[in-house]
Amino acid sequence: MGRLQEYEVIGRHLPTEANPTPAMYRMTIFAPNETVAKSRYWYFLRGLRKVKKATGEIVSVKAIHEKHPQKVKNFGVWLRYDSRSGTHNMYKEYRELSRVDAVESLYSDMAARHRARFRSIHVLRVAEIEKTEDIKRPYIRQLITKNLSFPLPHRIAKESAKKVFSAKRPSTFA
């Protein structure tokens, strides 16, 4: 799937004589474009309420953008996916810059670990984890330590320390 975006889709059942002001239903959908977002909206609404595209209307579709896209945040994602053997509920955690990046990581992770396709994954909820105590998964908790440092393998000499001419071929290993 292409680069995702977060959409807020609001729709309702068409007004009838029996119900002139039907209830509106709002959903947050992660999709590559507005058309797919509308399609996913009708897919979910058909399952949740007795409304389908022929008997309903979309009131608004808005793209939602991250407020602080430069700050690294921890996200908890609740999802449901259909596997070959049945339907499963899951909770996963990701450390990303935005909600959209977290959901993209989710789709990649689910495709790699469970061979789950975009169509079979239903993102139920995405929430930012504010406190470090609330982080449950050890693969995210290990990145929260105070004096975190990474090894620096394969260091290459700076240009200032090099001579202009060399008697041997260049090598970055030794």
Secondary structure, DSSP 4 states (H G I P E B T S, - for coil): ----EEEEEEEEEPP-SS-SSPPEEEEEEEESSHHHHHHHHHHHHHHHSS--GGGEEEEEEEEE--S-TTS-EEEEEEEEEE-SS-EEEEEEEEEESSHHHHHHHHHHHHHHHH---GGGEEEEEEEE--SGGG---HHHHTT--TT------S----GGGS-S--SS---S--
